[in-house]
Amino acid sequence: MNIIGTLRSAADAESAANRLTARGQGDGPAYLSPPSSDSDVSPVGKILSQMTEKAGDFQDIEDSNLPEAIKSFLKIIRKLQQELAELYQKLQAIQADSRLDPEAKKQQTAQLQSQISQINGAVSAMTHKLADLIRELKLDSAQSMKVASLLAR
């Protein structure tokens, strides 16, 4: 796959990742909120906006001497990993909430586990595409090690 195809795949993955992430509305839990119906901003635009809002989360990636395409993948993967961490926290909160009746707990747990599974799949796909891009761009060993260290954060 060439770089343009890879970037298109990244945009598709960004779009999928954005659809998978919960959009909290109102006072209820974000993981139970319905998707937003406003279509003024594209899914890719929304995730890029989220990345800009939390630029500090990606400063180490931005400061790296890596190609922009690699940086984009790293940001997407990190954002997905952050979403996973939030979902795991919500899952733990639900499991620890003794006020929930067992059926509600079971239903909410199943919803969160489904979202976790989907995002894990997206992380796996993005990591695979990142590896393909690293091979295609023929990164040197120092750059490859930098990618690995940024993925581990």
Secondary structure, 3 states (H helix, E strand, C coil): CCHHHHHHHHHHHHHHHHHHCCCCCCCCCHHHCCCCCCCCCCHHHHHHHHHHHCHHHHHHHHHCCCCHHHHHHHHHHHHHHHHHHHHHHHHHHHHHCCCCCHHHHHHHHHHHHHHHHHHHHHHHHHHHHHHHHHHHHCCCHHHHHHHHHHHCC
